[in-house]
Each structure stands twice: as structure tokens, then as C-alpha cells.
């Protein structure tokens, strides 16, 4: 008994389609594509830092991250001690003077520096993330903003800060190199 050509072709296409779906589900997620942008804030008492943008297609939302060292600005004994300090030093106020903490912050380790991370609501449409980590008496201030889910914005920011290139830069910046 021979099968008609259209039936065989349909079975082949169905199997190919299932194979493609299985391959897609098993493929690792694509890393976010961050691009460096100009420092968007006016000059203040600290030097300009580095700024990065990741688009919706790569990060699930438009996300921008701003980071800069503040040498000699941290408590040499206790480092970043509490959420009030994150509120004061992380530069979230440069994004918007009206930021409201969503909850208590958490301890975070970035580039072998310990500190705190905290999420904020800016205007009901944007999320901000403030991070302050220290090395001896020096501080690395990080502020980020994005639209969409707070957990997603925070996850993408931490992924950027954990990248080899940024860890290397942050380490050199707080060590004055």
C-alpha cells in the first residue's frame, strides 16, 4: 500500500515544525545587547560616568543604566550601610527628583564590592533601580530606569553589571586606575 504524495508531504512538514519548536524552546536566551550612550545628566560635583541603553527587543523593555565612581565618598568602616544611603548616593535623583521606594532594599555583591540595591517607582510608568556598592572608602553609584516589570529591569541591570567588561571597568575605576 502506497501513501499518496500529499499525505507524506504533510507528515514531513508536521515533523519539521515540531522539530523547529523543540529547538526554539531548548535554545539558550539571547544575551541583551547594550550600547553605550552619552552621559545624559548635567555636571555636578562628581565626574560624568558611563551610560548604557538596551532596547525592548533585547531586554523586554527600554532600559538605561548610569554608573560612576565616587572616590572617597563612602564610609570606610561600614560601606553602604542601609537603604537611606542608597536613596542618597545612587544617583536615582538625577533621573527624577520624585522617586518612591517600592520596598526595602537587598544586599548585593557586584565586581567584588558589597552594597545594597533598591527598586523605585518614578511616575507609575517607569521603574528605577538604585545600587550603591563600595570598595574601602570608594563608592560605585548606579542608577537605572526602565519601563515595564520591575523584576525584569533589575535582572537586566544586574546582568550588565556582571558582564566581564563592566566588572573590569568598575574595579579599575574604584581603585583609581
C-alpha positions as CSV (number, residue, x, y, z in Angstrom):
1,X,0.0,0.0,0.0
2,X,1.5,3.3,-1.0
3,X,0.6,6.6,0.6
4,X,-0.4,9.5,-1.6
5,X,2.3,12.2,-2.0
6,X,0.3,15.0,-0.3
7,X,-0.1,12.9,2.9
8,X,3.7,12.1,3.0
9,X,4.5,15.8,2.4
10,X,2.1,16.9,5.2
11,X,3.6,14.4,7.7
12,X,7.1,15.7,6.8
13,X,6.1,19.3,7.3
14,X,4.4,18.5,10.6
15,X,7.6,16.7,11.9
16,X,9.8,19.6,10.7
17,X,7.5,22.1,12.5
18,X,7.7,20.1,15.8
19,X,11.5,19.9,15.5
20,X,11.7,23.7,15.0
21,X,9.5,24.3,18.0
22,X,11.6,21.9,20.2
23,X,14.8,23.6,19.0
24,X,13.4,27.0,19.8
25,X,12.4,26.0,23.3
26,X,15.7,24.5,24.0
27,X,17.8,27.4,22.7
28,X,19.5,29.5,25.3
29,X,18.2,33.0,25.8
30,X,20.0,35.6,23.7
31,X,22.1,38.0,25.8
32,X,21.0,41.6,26.0
33,X,22.6,44.0,23.6
34,X,23.7,47.0,25.5
35,X,25.1,50.0,23.7
36,X,27.0,52.8,25.3
37,X,25.3,56.2,25.1
38,X,26.4,59.8,26.1
39,X,26.2,60.7,29.8
40,X,22.7,62.4,29.9
41,X,23.0,64.4,33.1
42,X,24.4,67.9,33.7
43,X,27.7,68.3,35.5
44,X,27.7,68.1,39.3
45,X,30.4,67.6,42.0
46,X,31.3,64.2,40.5
47,X,32.8,63.3,37.1
48,X,30.4,62.0,34.5
49,X,30.2,58.3,34.3
50,X,29.2,55.7,31.7
51,X,25.7,55.2,30.4
52,X,24.1,52.3,28.5
53,X,20.9,51.6,26.7
54,X,19.2,48.3,25.9
55,X,16.1,48.2,23.7
56,X,12.8,46.4,24.0
57,X,13.7,43.6,21.6
58,X,16.8,42.6,23.7
59,X,15.8,43.5,27.3
60,X,12.0,43.2,27.1
61,X,11.7,47.0,27.9
62,X,13.8,50.1,27.2
63,X,16.4,50.2,30.0
64,X,19.1,52.7,30.6
65,X,21.9,52.3,33.2
66,X,24.1,55.1,34.5
67,X,27.2,54.3,36.6
68,X,30.0,56.3,38.0
69,X,32.6,56.1,40.8
70,X,32.5,58.5,43.7
71,X,36.0,58.2,45.1
72,X,36.4,58.9,48.8
73,X,32.6,59.2,49.3
74,X,31.9,56.1,51.3
75,X,32.1,55.2,55.0
76,X,35.4,53.4,55.1
77,X,34.3,51.2,58.0
78,X,30.8,50.2,57.3
79,X,30.5,50.7,53.5
80,X,26.9,51.1,52.3
81,X,25.0,50.5,55.5
82,X,21.3,51.0,54.7
83,X,18.6,51.9,52.3
84,X,18.7,55.6,53.2
85,X,22.2,55.7,52.0
86,X,21.2,54.0,48.6
87,X,18.5,56.7,48.3
88,X,21.1,59.5,48.9
89,X,24.0,58.3,46.8
90,X,22.9,56.1,44.0
91,X,22.0,59.0,41.6
92,X,18.3,58.0,41.2
93,X,17.5,61.6,41.9
94,X,19.2,62.6,38.7
95,X,16.6,60.6,36.8
96,X,13.7,62.1,38.7
97,X,13.5,64.1,42.0
98,X,10.3,62.2,42.7
99,X,11.2,58.6,43.4
100,X,9.3,56.3,45.7
101,X,10.8,53.1,47.1
102,X,8.8,50.0,46.2
103,X,10.1,48.0,49.2
104,X,13.1,47.6,51.4
105,X,16.4,47.0,49.5
106,X,18.6,44.0,49.5
107,X,22.3,43.3,49.9
108,X,24.1,42.9,46.6
109,X,27.6,42.0,45.5
110,X,28.9,43.4,42.3
111,X,32.5,43.3,41.0
112,X,33.7,42.1,44.4
113,X,32.1,45.1,46.1
114,X,29.3,44.8,48.6
115,X,26.4,47.2,49.0
116,X,22.7,47.5,48.5
117,X,20.1,47.5,45.7
118,X,16.7,49.1,45.8
119,X,13.8,49.5,43.4
120,X,11.7,52.6,43.0
121,X,8.6,53.9,41.2
122,X,9.2,57.1,39.3
123,X,5.8,58.1,37.9
124,X,3.7,55.0,37.7
125,X,5.1,54.2,34.3
126,X,8.8,53.8,34.9
127,X,10.8,51.8,37.3
128,X,14.2,52.9,38.7
129,X,16.8,50.8,40.3
130,X,19.4,52.3,42.7
131,X,22.6,50.5,43.6
132,X,25.5,51.6,45.8
133,X,28.5,49.3,46.3
134,X,31.8,50.1,48.0
135,X,35.4,49.2,48.0
136,X,37.2,50.6,51.0
137,X,36.3,54.3,51.1
138,X,35.2,54.5,47.5
139,X,31.7,54.1,46.1
140,X,30.2,52.9,42.8
141,X,26.9,54.6,42.2
142,X,24.4,53.0,39.8
143,X,21.1,54.3,38.7
144,X,18.8,52.7,36.1
145,X,15.4,53.3,34.6
146,X,13.1,51.3,32.5
147,X,9.5,50.7,31.5
148,X,7.8,47.5,32.4
149,X,8.2,44.9,35.1
150,X,10.5,45.9,38.0
151,X,12.0,42.4,38.3
152,X,12.9,42.4,34.6
153,X,14.5,45.8,34.8
154,X,16.5,44.8,37.8
155,X,17.6,41.5,36.3
156,X,18.8,43.2,33.1
157,X,20.7,45.8,35.1
158,X,22.4,43.1,37.2
159,X,23.3,41.2,34.0
160,X,25.0,44.2,32.6
161,X,26.9,44.9,35.8
162,X,28.0,41.3,35.9
163,X,29.5,41.4,32.4
164,X,33.2,41.0,32.2
165,X,33.8,44.3,30.5
166,X,31.8,46.3,33.1
167,X,33.3,44.4,36.1
168,X,36.8,45.2,34.8
169,X,35.9,48.9,34.4
170,X,34.2,49.2,37.8
171,X,37.1,47.5,39.5
172,X,39.7,49.8,37.9
173,X,37.5,52.9,38.5
174,X,37.2,52.5,42.2
175,X,40.9,51.6,42.6
176,X,41.8,54.8,40.8
177,X,43.4,53.2,37.7
